[in-house]
């Protein structure tokens, strides 16, 4: 599944081609996604794009009379293409722009979503989300306070969108390694100093990934069709049985909340 850096990379990639331009109409070839494509999107006509934003892993396209909410699901991707390029089997939605280009949504598994909202504060999919990890509200004091009564292992706790959005499996593993914190520890065991270190590390790992264009996983392509490069820098994720690049110990893997966790038993404690 594309994680926050991949979604932010997509946002930055499509923004120049949308903002200040007009959506002439939408083409929906298959509206049976995770939820049916909203009728308001089917009926789009001559709508000026005011902004392209992101909340958690949702892309938000602001129009004068409402918002298009896009989630990439497990395998979704967005590309900006000339209108004359024919659609393939899994190209389910196009936004046809007045520039002669289209924003094309591809999703082989169809777990993504294209929804409509006139008021984002009333959107069910955006309700109850925690702070953005790169924002000022996600700080050492916040994380330390939230951890006080939590006996949950730190790794799955960090992946709870009610705590903080967008710290998915890859980036939780990488951030805990960089901070030298074992994924098995109870969240309540964090000291104030460790909470501050972990917040700083999460921000740094996410920013570095965004700069590199996201992680290169099997389903992710940027809007220009080029894969990201952050996967070349992964320290633990997906490296079970390989040597730690810091100490040489074998990287281990285990399950937390049905998700694979990768860690170094020597560097993390």
N, C-alpha and C positions, 0 to 999 in steps of 0.2 A: 504494500500500500504506500503510495506517495505520502511522505511525512511533511512536517511544516516547512523545512527548507526547500523541498521540491515544489510545494504549493506556492511559496513566496517567489521562487525562481520563475514559475509559470506566470505569476502575477506581473512580475517585472518584465517578462518577455512579451506579454500581450498588451500591456498598458499603452505603449506608444501607438499601437495600431487601432486602438479603440477610443481613447479619450479625445474628445473634440470632434469625433466622427459620428456618423449616423448609421444605426442599424436599419437597413431598408426593410428586411423581413427575416424571419427564421425559417429554416427548413428542418423538419423533424422527420427522420426516416424511420426511427423506432423509438417511440415514447415510453416503452416498457422498461424503465430503468429500475433502480431500487424502489423509487416511488414514481408514479406516472409523471411525465413532463407536464408542468402546470399549463393550464389552458391559456393563461395570460401570455406565456412565451410563444405558444402556437399562433397567437393573434398579433404578435408584435408587428408594428408598421411605423417606419420613419421616426425612430426614437434616438435622440441624441444621447451619447454616453458622456456622463459627467465625471465619473471616476471609476477606477478599478481598485478595490480594497481587499483585504484579507482579514478574516476572523477565525482563529484556530486553523483548521484545514479547509475552511470554506472560502471560496472566491466570491466576492460581492461586486457585481456590476451595477453601478448606480445610474438610473435613468430619471427623467423628469418626474415620472409618475409612479416609480417604484424601483425595486431591486431584483435582479436575477441572482439567485444563490446557487453556486455550483460546487458540488463535491466530486472529487475524482474517483472515489471508491477504491477498489482494489487494483484496477488496471487502467484507469482513465488517463487520458492525456489531451492537451490542447495544442493546436498548431495554427499558425497564420499562413494561409496559402492563397495563391491566385484563384479567383472564382472558377476558372475554366478547368481546374484539375478535378477529374472525376472522383467521386466518393467510392471508397472500398466497403467491404461487407460490414465492418464494425464501426464505420463513421456514422454516428447516429444523429448528431445535431450540428447544423451550421448556422452561424449568424452572418448574414450577407451584409457587408458594409458598403457604404457609398463610394469607397475608394477602389472597388473592384476586387477586394480581397474578402476572404471568409475566415471567421474563427471556427475551426472544425474540431469537434469533440469526438474522440475515438475511445471505445470502451468495450473490449472483447467480452468481459464478464458481466457487463451491465449492472454493476453494483454502485455506480455513481448516481448523481442526482442533479436535476435542473428544476429548481423551484422558484416561485415568485413570492415577494412580500412587499406590501405597501409600507410597512412599518417594521424595521428590523427588531425593535424592542419587543415586538409581539410575536416574533418568529419562534416556533417551537424548537427548531433545530439549533438555534443559537442561545436559547435560554439555559441558565444554570452552568454556563461555561466559566472556568476560572480565569485568572489574569493571563495576559500574553507573556511568554517567557522573556521577551526582549524589552518589555515595558518596565516603567519605574515601579509599578505596583508589585512586581515579582522581585522581592529583595530579601536580604538575610533575616530581617526581623519577621517578615511574613512567613517565610519557610520555617523558621525556628518555632514560632507560635503554633503553626498548624501541626507540627510534628509532635507536640508535647504528649498527647495521649494515644498516639498511634503505635500499635504493636505490629502493624503490617510491615513486611520486609520493604526496605527502601525502594528497590527497583520497581515493583508494581505500583507502589504509592506515588512515585513520580509520574507514572503514566496515567493517573487519574485526571481526566479533563476538568473535574471540579476543583482540583488543587491548582493545576496550571495546564494550559492547553498546549498541545503540539509537541510534548516531549515523548515521542514514540519509542518503540523498542530499540531501534538503532542508537538513537541519541541518548537514551537513558543509560545503556550499556557503556557507550563511549564517554559520557560525562562522569559516571561513577569511576571508571578507570582513571581518567585524567585527574580526578579529585582524590584518588587513592582510598576510596570508600567501598567496603564490601557490599554487594547487592543483597546479601542475606541479613544484614543488620536490621533490627527494628528501627523504624523511622524515629521513634522516641529517643533512641540512643544518640542522635545527632547533638553535638555541642553547638553553641552559638558560633564558634569559630568555623566549625565544619559546615554549618548551614550557609554561612557567608561564602566559604570556598566553593561549595556545591552550586550556589546561585551563579557565581562568577564563571565557573567552569561551564555550566549549561549555556550561558549566554555566549561564551567564547566558541564553544563547539558548534552551536547553531549558526553563528555569524560566519565562521570559517566555512561551513558547509554551503551556506547561501553564496558566499564569494566564489566557491568552486562550482556552483551550479547544481548542488544537490548530490545525492548518492546515485551511483550507477547500479540500479537493480534491474531485474528482468523486464519490467513493464514501463520504466520511466524514460521519457524523452522530453527535452526542453521544447519550447514553442518553435524554435528554429530547427528542430529535429536532431540536435546534437545531444549526446548523453552528458550527464554530469561527471565530475572527476573526483568527488570527495571519497568515493569508495577506495581509491588508491591509498588514502591516508588512514583508513580504519585501523585502530589499534587492537581491538578485541572482537568486535562483532563479526560473526561468520568465520572466525579463525580457530575454532576448537581443535586442539591437537598440535597447533603450530606454536612456535616459540614466541614468548613475549619479547617485543622489540626493546624493552627496557632492561629486563633482568634475565631473560632466557628461559624462564619457567614455562611449562606447557600451559596454553590457554585452556580453561575448562568451560564446559557448558552445562547448564541445568535449566529446569523449568520453573518459572514463577508465573502463577495465574495462567497456565497453559501457553505461555510465551517463552521462547528460548532466551536465556541470559548468558552472556559471555563475559568472562572475567579472568584476571590473573590472581591466583591465590597468594602470591608473594607480594605483589605491589598494592593489593587492596586489603584493607583490614578494618 
